């Protein structure tokens, strides 16, 4: 497979010793170094499905761990996660519970996204969490399972290294 994303074998080994987050970050950094930090149609065209799914997982994790699904949707990421095959991709990686969670969030997204996506003041943004408490259980479930899901993502990468980067000595 022609893969323009490259990582050094020593960096992968060192990161794996440090932990799952560090292991993921080696590949995320290499992908971002290759195509830039923003996922645009141009940058995504240079990536394969696994690379896009990895970047998406990290983006989802960072947003939800910081401010939940309400923040993710308010920050404009809803269409990326709920109008693309992200849930299906993580299910194929073996993350069935995350797949189910994203699908439940998708149903709430369909109901509330127009209100959540509106421009608002900081005070109005904070009030969104009170207005859309339907997301609270999903946020809690994500936080409770994030470590396990990150381990599963790291295992998938480890078993499919060639899909994520060319490993150089």
N, C-alpha and C positions, 0 to 999 in steps of 0.2 A: 504494500500500500504506500503510495506517495504521501508522505506526511511532512509538511514543512515545520511542524512543531518539534523542537528538539530539546532533550534534557540529558544531562550528564548522568551516567550510571552511578557515579559517586554521590551526586546530589540526591538521587532517588533512595539509595541505601542509607544515607545519613538521615534523611527525613523520615524514613520508615522506622528507624531506631528511636526517633524523637516522639513519634505518635501519629495517629491517623490524621489529625488536622494538618500537621506539617507535611505528611505524605500527599494529601490532596493539594495542598498549597503549591507544591513543586510543579504539579501539572497545570494548575490554574495560572500560576505566574508565567509559565512557558507559553501557554495559549495566549494570554493577554499580551505578552511581549511580542508574539508573532502577529496578532491581528488588532491589537489595541484594547483598551479597557472597556469600551462600549460595544454591546452586541447590536450591530446594525445589519441591514440586509447584505451590505457589502462584506462585512467581516464574517457573518455567518456563512456566506457562500464559500469562504476559504476553509471552513471547518466541517468535520463530519458530524453525524448525529450524536455520537457518544461525547465528543468534545463540547458540543452545544449543551447537551444534557448536564454535563459536569458543571459548566459555568452557570447554568440555570439553577442547579441544586444549591450551589454556593450562594447565589443571589437570593434564592428563596430562604435558605437557612439564615443568612445575615439579616434580611428584612423581618422575618417572623420572630427570630430571637430578639431583635431590637424593639419591634413595635407591633408584632402580630400581623394577621392578615389584613386588618384595617389599614395599617401603615403601608403594607405591600400594595394594596389596591390604590390608596390615595397617592402613592408615589408613581403611579402609572404603569405598574408591572402586571396588572390584572389581565389585560389582553394577551400578554406573552405567555402567562401560565395557564389561562383558562380558555384560550382560543387556539391553542397549539397542542401538539400531542405530548406535552411534558409528562402528564400522569401515565400515559401508556408507556413512555420510555422508561420511567422508573420502575414500573411494574415488570417490564422485560429485564430489568437489572436485578429483580428479586425483591424489590421493596413494595410488597403488596399492601402493607398497612399505610405507607405514605401515599400510594396510589388511591386508596380509599379515602384518606383524609383530604387529598387535593380535590377529589370528586365531590366530597361534601362541601368543601369551601367553594367549589365552582357553582353549586346550587345557590349558595348564599350570595356569591358574586353576582349571579344573574338577577337576583332580587334587589340588591342594594347598591350596585356599583355606580350608578348615576349620581346618587347622593354622596357617596364616599369620594368620588373623583372630583367633586367641585372644588374650585379654588376657595380657600378660606384662611382666616387668621389662625394664629397659633391656638388661641382660646377655642375657636370653633373646631379646630382639628382635635384638640383634647376631648371635646364634647362628643366627637364621633365614637369614641370608645364606649361611652355611656349609651349612646343611641343604638349601637350595633353590637350589643352584648351577645348576640347569636354566634359571634366568632370566638368568644372567650373559651369555650370548651375545645375548639379546634386549636387555638393558640396553646392551651395547656397540654393537649395531646402531642403537639409538635415538640414542645420543650421537653416533655417527659421522654420522648423517643429519639430526640436529635442525635444523641451519642451513638445509639445502636444503628440508626440510619447512616450516619457518617462512616461507621465501621463497615457497613454493607457496601457503601459506595467505594470505599478504599479497597475492599476485597474485590469488587468488580473491576476496578482499574488494574489491580495487581494481576488479575487473571486475563486481562485484555490490554496489556500495556501498549501493544502496537496500534490500538485504536486511538490512543491518546497522545502519543509522542513517539518519535524516533529516539531510541536510547543510544547515546554515544558514549564511548569510553572516555 
